[in-house]
C-alpha cells in the first residue's frame, strides 16, 4: 500500500477509534459466515476489554433492509458496503461500516458526520484477496493495541478463501499474519494443499485431494497403495498419521507424485499451474492443541461454517472468544452432524445421476438441500463430475421466500487461467432479474424461481470460448 494511501486509511481508523471510545451503547451486525463471525468475535472481544456495553447479531444480507437504528453506535462488519443503509444514514445513531466487499456508496475516504465507512476499495486495495471483513475489524482493534486478536484476522481471511488463488495470504492479510507470527500466535508453513492436516488420516485426506479426478480420488485403497509405493508409513504405531506428522522429505515425495499424476490428466496449457494446485501456505494457531481441528486455519474455518450453516453462530462466537468447554463440545457435535448431512446429500446427488451436463457447464437441482450448504455440496461433488466445467447447484432459499439460491464452484485451474466466475455470475443473474457475485472459484446468486432455465441458457452461452 502506498504511503499516501496508508496515511489516509490510518486517519480513517483513527476517527473510528474515537467513535468507539466515545460510545456507551453499541450494536454489532455481522455476516453469518466464517469471515463475519470472526469479525464479530474480534469486535466483541475488543469492546469487552474496553468495558463498552454491546450486543452482537449475525445476519444474512437479505435481513439488512429490515433493520432499524436503535443504538448509540451501530457497527456493520463484513457487510454494509454493498447494501442500502439509508435508514441508518439519516438517523441520529452513529454508524460504522467495516467491510471489504465492493462498496455501493462512492464516499471515498471521507466520513459524513456520524457515518463512517472503512472499506479497502476506497484506498485502491482489493478486498477480494488482500483483506477480509475480519481483517478490517482487526485493524480497528489494533488501534487499541490488541495485537493478540491478529490470529482471528488470519482465520477470517482463510475462511473467506482469500488465499485460494495465490496459495498464501497477500497484502494487508500478510501484515496481519506478521502480527500473529510476531506474537507467537500463528505459524506459517509451506505445505501440501491437502485438507485435514491435523485430524484426518493421511490416506483419507489424500483421497479428497484436488478437484481434478485422479486414480486416488475418493479411493482410499489407491491412496494406501500410493503411499506404500512412496515408502511413507500410514501409521505411527497404532495411530494413523495425519499430514502434520510427515517429514519434509515425505511431503516432497507426495508433491512430486501428485504433480506427475496431474500433468498426465490436464491439457498442456494447465500444466504450468499444477505446482500452485498441489502446495501452498498453511497456518497453525500455536495456542491450540496439536491434532485439534482448531490448530489448523482451514479446519477451524470449517468448524465455524458448520455452526453458521446450522444457524448456531453464537456457539462459534463463544469458541472464538476462548470457550473451550461446552461451546467447543457443541461445535464438535455440529461439525459431526454437518459432515453426516453433507455425505448424505452428496450420495443423493451422485446416486441418481442428478448432475446434468451442458456444453460449458454442469448443474444439479438440489431442491431439499439447505441453502446454507448448497455451495459446499457443489464443491465436494466437483470431483465426481467434469472438472473442466464449473458446477452449479440450485435450491430454495426457504424462510418463506420464493427465490432460488444458486451456488457455483470450479477447479482452481480455471481461475488460474484468469476466469472470474464471480463477475460472470453477477452479470448473468442481473439479466434474469436477480443478483449475484463472489470469488473466482466460489460464487453465487439469488434469482427468481421461474428463471432457472433462462439463467442456465444465458450462462452456458456466456462461457462459449471462455472455458
C-alpha positions in Angstrom: 0.0 0.0 0.0 1.4 3.4 -1.0 2.4 5.7 1.9 -0.2 8.3 1.0 -3.0 5.7 0.9 -1.7 4.2 4.1 -1.8 7.6 5.8 -5.4 8.3 4.7 -6.5 4.9 5.8 -4.9 5.3 9.2 -6.7 8.7 9.7 -10.0 7.0 8.9 -9.2 4.3 11.5 -8.2 7.0 14.0 -11.7 8.5 13.6 -13.3 5.1 14.0 -11.2 4.6 17.2 -12.5 7.8 18.7 -16.1 6.9 17.7 -15.8 3.6 19.6 -14.1 5.3 22.6 -17.0 7.7 23.0 -19.7 5.1 22.7 -21.5 3.6 25.6 -24.1 1.5 23.7 -23.0 -0.5 20.7 -24.8 -2.9 18.4 -22.8 -5.1 16.0 -24.4 -6.6 12.9 -22.0 -9.1 11.3 -22.3 -11.5 8.4 -23.2 -15.1 9.2 -20.2 -16.9 7.7 -16.7 -17.6 8.9 -15.4 -14.2 8.0 -18.3 -12.4 9.5 -18.4 -14.4 12.7 -14.6 -14.0 13.1 -15.0 -10.2 12.5 -17.8 -10.1 15.1 -15.6 -12.0 17.6 -12.8 -9.5 17.2 -15.0 -6.6 17.7 -16.8 -8.1 20.7 -13.5 -9.1 22.3 -12.2 -5.5 21.9 -15.4 -4.0 23.3 -15.2 -6.4 26.3 -11.7 -5.2 27.1 -12.8 -1.6 26.7 -15.8 -2.3 29.0 -18.2 -1.0 26.5 -21.7 -2.4 26.6 -22.6 -4.1 23.4 -24.8 -6.7 21.6 -23.9 -8.7 18.5 -26.2 -10.3 15.9 -25.2 -12.4 12.9 -27.4 -11.9 9.9 -27.6 -12.7 6.2 -27.5 -9.9 3.6 -31.3 -10.0 2.9 -32.1 -9.1 6.5 -30.4 -5.7 6.3 -33.4 -3.8 4.8 -35.5 -4.7 7.9 -33.0 -3.3 10.4 -33.5 -0.1 12.4 -31.1 2.2 14.2 -31.8 1.7 17.9 -28.3 2.2 19.5 -25.9 5.0 20.0 -23.4 3.3 17.7 -24.2 0.6 15.1 -21.3 -1.3 13.6 -21.7 -3.4 10.4 -18.9 -5.9 9.9 -18.2 -7.9 6.8 -21.4 -6.4 5.3 -23.0 -3.0 4.7 -20.9 -1.6 1.9 -22.9 -3.2 -0.8 -26.3 -2.7 0.8 -28.7 0.2 1.1 -28.4 1.8 4.6 -30.5 4.9 4.1 -32.4 4.3 7.3 -29.1 4.4 9.2 -27.6 7.2 7.2 -30.4 9.6 8.1 -30.7 8.5 11.7 -29.3 10.1 14.8 -27.4 6.9 15.6 -23.7 6.8 14.7 -22.8 4.2 12.1 -19.6 2.5 11.3 -19.0 0.0 8.4 -16.1 -2.3 8.4 -16.4 -4.2 5.1 -14.2 -5.5 2.3 -16.8 -6.1 -0.4 -17.2 -3.6 -3.4 -18.9 -0.5 -2.0 -22.2 0.9 -3.2 -21.5 4.4 -2.0 -18.8 6.5 -3.5 -17.8 8.2 -0.4 -14.0 7.8 -1.0 -12.1 8.3 2.3 -14.5 10.8 3.9 -16.9 10.3 6.8 -20.2 12.2 6.9 -20.8 13.3 10.5 -21.6 10.1 12.5 -21.5 7.8 9.4 -18.1 6.3 8.5 -17.3 3.6 6.0 -14.0 1.8 6.2 -13.5 -0.3 3.1 -10.2 -1.2 1.4 -11.7 -0.4 -2.1 -11.7 3.3 -1.1 -7.9 3.1 -0.8 -7.3 1.1 -4.0 -6.9 -2.1 -2.1 -8.6 -5.2 -3.5 -10.9 -6.6 -0.8 -11.3 -10.0 -2.5 -7.8 -11.2 -1.7 -5.8 -8.5 0.2 -8.0 -8.2 3.3 -11.2 -9.7 4.7 -14.0 -8.4 6.9 -12.3 -9.9 9.9 -9.1 -8.2 8.8 -10.8 -4.8 8.8 -12.2 -5.5 12.3 -8.7 -6.4 13.4 -7.2 -3.2 12.0 -9.6 -1.3 14.3 -8.8 -3.5 17.3 -5.1 -2.9 16.6 -5.6 0.8 17.1 -6.3 -0.1 20.8 -3.2 -2.3 21.0 -5.0 -5.6 20.8 -2.4 -7.4 18.7 -3.3 -10.7 20.2 -6.5 -10.7 18.2 -4.5 -11.0 15.0 -4.9 -14.8 14.7 -8.6 -14.2 14.1 -7.8 -11.9 11.3 -5.8 -14.7 9.7 -8.6 -17.2 10.3 -11.2 -14.9 8.7 -9.0 -14.5 5.6 -8.6 -18.2 5.2 -12.3 -18.8 5.8 -13.1 -16.2 3.1 -10.8 -18.1 0.7 -8.5 -15.1 0.2 -5.5 -17.4 -0.2 -7.3 -19.7 -2.7 -5.6 -18.5 -5.9 -2.2 -17.4 -4.7 -1.8 -20.2 -2.1 -0.9 -17.7 0.6 -2.1 -14.5 2.3 -1.1 -11.3 0.5 -1.4 -7.5 1.0 -2.8 -6.4 4.4 -3.6 -10.0 5.2 0.2 -10.6 5.2 0.6 -7.7 7.5 -2.0 -9.2 9.9 -0.2 -12.5 9.6 3.1 -10.9 10.7 1.4 -9.6 13.8 0.2 -13.1 14.6 3.7 -14.6 14.0 5.5 -11.8 16.0 3.2 -12.5 18.9 3.8 -16.3 18.7 0.2 -17.0 17.9 0.4 -18.1 14.3 2.9 -20.3 12.4 3.0 -20.1 8.6 4.1 -23.3 6.9 4.6 -24.1 3.2 2.8 -27.4 2.8 0.8 -29.7 0.6 -2.6 -28.3 -0.2 -4.4 -31.2 1.4 -7.3 -30.5 3.8 -7.3 -32.2 7.2 -3.7 -31.5 8.2 -4.3 -32.1 11.9 -7.2 -34.5 12.1 -7.5 -36.8 9.0 -5.5 -39.9 8.5 -3.2 -39.5 5.5 -5.0 -41.9 3.2 -8.4 -40.3 3.8 -7.0 -36.7 3.4 -5.2 -37.8 0.1 -8.4 -39.3 -1.3 -10.1 -36.0 -1.1 -7.3 -34.1 -2.7 -8.0 -31.6 -5.5 -10.8 -31.0 -8.0 -9.2 -32.9 -10.9 -10.2 -36.6 -10.9 -7.2 -38.8 -10.3 -6.9 -42.6 -9.7 -6.7 -41.8 -6.0 -9.8 -39.5 -6.0 -12.4 -40.8 -3.5 -10.4 -44.1 -3.3 -8.6 -44.8 0.0 -7.3 -48.2 -1.2 -5.5 -46.5 -4.1 -4.1 -43.9 -1.7 -2.8 -46.6 0.6 -1.1 -48.3 -2.3 0.4 -45.0 -3.5 1.8 -44.2 0.0 3.3 -47.7 0.2 4.9 -47.2 -3.2 6.4 -43.9 -1.9 7.6 -45.7 1.2 5.5 -43.4 3.5 4.1 -45.2 6.6 0.4 -44.5 7.2 0.6 -45.3 10.9 2.8 -44.4 13.8 2.4 -47.5 15.9 -1.4 -47.9 16.2 -2.1 -44.3 15.5 -3.0 -43.1 11.9 -0.6 -40.4 10.8 -2.1 -37.1 9.7 -0.3 -34.8 7.2 1.2 -32.6 10.0 3.3 -35.6 11.2 5.1 -36.1 7.9 8.7 -35.1 7.4 9.7 -32.6 4.7 11.2 -35.4 2.6 7.9 -37.4 2.8 5.9 -34.3 1.7 8.3 -33.7 -1.2 7.7 -37.3 -2.4 3.9 -36.8 -2.3 4.3 -33.4 -4.0 6.3 -34.9 -6.9 3.9 -37.7 -7.4 0.8 -35.5 -7.4 2.4 -33.2 -9.9 3.3 -36.2 -12.1 -0.3 -37.6 -11.9 -1.9 -34.3 -12.6 0.3 -33.5 -15.5 -1.0 -36.6 -17.2 -4.6 -35.7 -16.7 -4.9 -32.0 -17.7 -4.4 -30.2 -21.0 -0.9 -28.8 -21.7 -2.0 -25.2 -21.0 -2.8 -26.0 -17.4 0.4 -27.9 -16.6 2.2 -24.7 -15.6 -0.4 -24.1 -12.8 -0.1 -27.6 -11.2 2.5 -26.7 -8.5 0.2 -24.0 -7.2 -2.6 -26.6 -7.0 -0.5 -29.0 -5.0 1.2 -26.8 -2.5 0.7 -23.5 -0.6 1.0 -21.9 2.8 -0.9 -23.4 5.8 -1.5 -21.6 9.1 -1.3 -23.1 12.5 -2.6 -21.5 15.7 0.0 -22.2 18.3 -2.1 -21.8 21.3 -4.4 -24.7 20.2 -3.6 -28.3 20.9 -1.9 -30.4 18.2 -4.3 -32.8 16.4 -7.2 -30.5 17.2 -9.3 -29.1 14.4 -8.7 -25.7 15.9 -5.0 -25.9 15.3 -5.3 -25.5 11.5 -6.9 -22.4 10.0 -8.7 -24.4 7.2 -10.1 -26.9 9.6 -11.1 -24.2 12.2 -12.9 -22.3 9.5 -14.8 -25.4 8.5 -16.0 -25.8 12.1 -17.1 -22.2 12.2 -19.0 -22.7 9.0 -20.7 -25.8 10.4 -22.1 -23.6 13.2 -23.2 -20.8 10.8 -24.8 -23.2 8.3 -26.8 -24.8 11.0 -27.9 -21.4 12.4 -25.8 -21.5 15.6 -23.2 -18.7 15.1 -23.2 -17.8 18.8 -21.6 -21.2 19.5 -18.7 -20.3 17.2 -18.5 -16.9 18.7 -18.0 -18.4 22.2 -15.3 -20.7 20.9 -13.5 -17.8 19.2 -13.7 -15.8 22.4 -12.0 -18.6 24.3 -14.6 -21.0 25.5 -13.0 -24.5 25.3 -15.7 -26.2 27.4 -19.4 -26.7 26.5 -19.3 -24.4 23.5 -16.4 -26.4 21.9 -18.3 -29.6 22.6 -21.4 -28.1 20.9 -19.2 -27.0 17.9 -17.8 -30.5 17.6 -21.3 -32.0 17.6 -22.4 -29.6 14.9 -19.3 -30.3 12.8 -20.0 -34.1 13.0 -23.7 -33.5 12.1 -22.6 -31.2 9.3 -20.4 -33.9 7.8 -23.1 -36.5 8.0 -25.6 -34.2 6.3 -23.1 -33.4 3.6 -22.3 -37.1 3.0 -26.0 -37.9 2.8 -26.7 -35.2 0.3 -23.7 -36.0 -1.8 -24.8 -39.6 -2.1 -28.2 -38.3 -3.2 -26.7 -36.1 -5.9 -24.4 -38.8 -7.2 -26.7 -41.8 -6.8 -29.5 -40.8 -9.2 -27.4 -39.1 -11.8 -28.6 -35.6 -10.8 -25.7 -33.9 -12.5 -26.8 -32.5 -15.9 -24.1 -31.6 -18.4 -24.5 -28.7 -20.8 -21.9 -27.6 -23.3 -19.9 -25.3 -21.0 -21.2 -26.1 -17.5 -22.8 -28.7 -15.4 -25.5 -28.4 -12.8 -27.8 -30.2 -10.3 -31.1 -29.3 -8.9 -30.6 -29.7 -5.1 -34.1 -28.8 -4.0 -34.4 -30.1 -0.5 -30.8 -29.3 0.3 -30.3 -26.5 2.8 -29.5 -23.2 1.1 -26.6 -22.7 3.6 -24.7 -25.8 2.3 -25.6 -25.9 -1.4 -22.2 -24.3 -2.3 -20.3 -26.8 -0.1 -22.1 -29.7 -1.8 -21.3 -28.2 -5.2 -17.6 -28.0 -4.3 -17.4 -31.5 -3.0 -19.3 -33.0 -5.9 -17.0 -31.4 -8.5 -14.5 -34.3 -8.4 -17.3 -36.6 -9.5 -18.2 -34.5 -12.5 -16.2 -32.9 -15.2 -13.5 -30.6 -13.6 -13.2 -28.7 -16.9 -16.6 -27.1 -16.4 -17.9 -25.1 -13.4 -20.7 -26.9 -11.5 -23.8 -25.1 -10.3 -26.3 -26.2 -7.6 -29.8 -24.8 -7.2 -32.0 -24.9 -4.1 -34.8 -22.9 -2.5 -33.9 -20.1 -0.1 -36.6 -21.1 2.4 -37.8 -18.8 5.2 -41.0 -18.1 3.3 -39.1 -16.6 0.3 -39.7 -17.9 -3.2 -36.3 -17.0 -4.8 -33.8 -19.7 -5.8 -30.3 -19.8 -4.4 -27.5 -20.5 -7.0 -24.1 -21.7 -5.9 -21.1 -22.2 -8.3 -17.8 -23.9 -7.7 -15.0 -24.6 -10.2 -11.5 -26.0 -10.4 -8.8 -23.6 -9.4 -7.1 -24.4 -12.7 -9.8 -22.4 -14.5 -9.3 -19.5 -12.1 -5.5 -19.7 -12.6 -6.3 -19.1 -16.3 -7.9 -15.8 -15.4 -11.6 -16.8 -15.4 -13.5 -14.9 -12.7 -16.9 -16.6 -12.2 -18.0 -14.2 -9.6 -18.1 -11.4 -12.2 -19.8 -13.7 -14.7 -22.5 -14.9 -12.4 -23.3 -11.3 -11.3 -23.9 -10.3 -14.9 -26.0 -13.4 -15.8 -28.1 -13.1 -12.6 -28.9 -9.4 -13.4 -30.2 -10.4 -16.8 -32.9 -12.7 -15.2 -33.8 -10.2 -12.5 -31.6 -11.5 -9.8 -28.3 -10.5 -8.1 -25.0 -12.3 -7.6 -21.3 -12.2 -7.2 -18.4 -13.6 -5.3 -14.9 -15.1 -5.8 -13.4 -16.5 -9.0 -13.7 -20.1 -7.8 -16.7 -19.9 -5.4 -19.6 -17.6 -6.0 -23.4 -17.5 -6.0 -26.6 -15.7 -6.9 -30.3 -15.3 -6.0 -32.7 -15.5 -8.9 -36.5 -15.6 -9.4 -38.0 -19.1 -9.2 -39.2 -19.3 -12.8 -35.9 -18.1 -14.3 -33.6 -21.2 -13.8 -33.8 -22.4 -17.4 -33.2 -18.9 -18.8 -30.3 -18.4 -16.3 -28.6 -21.7 -17.5 -29.1 -20.8 -21.1 -27.5 -17.4 -20.7 -24.7 -18.7 -18.5 -23.8 -21.5 -20.9 -23.7 -19.0 -23.8 -21.6 -16.6 -21.7 -18.9 -19.3 -21.3 -18.6 -20.0 -25.0 -15.0 -19.6 -25.9 -14.1 -18.8 -22.3 -13.8 -22.3 -20.9 
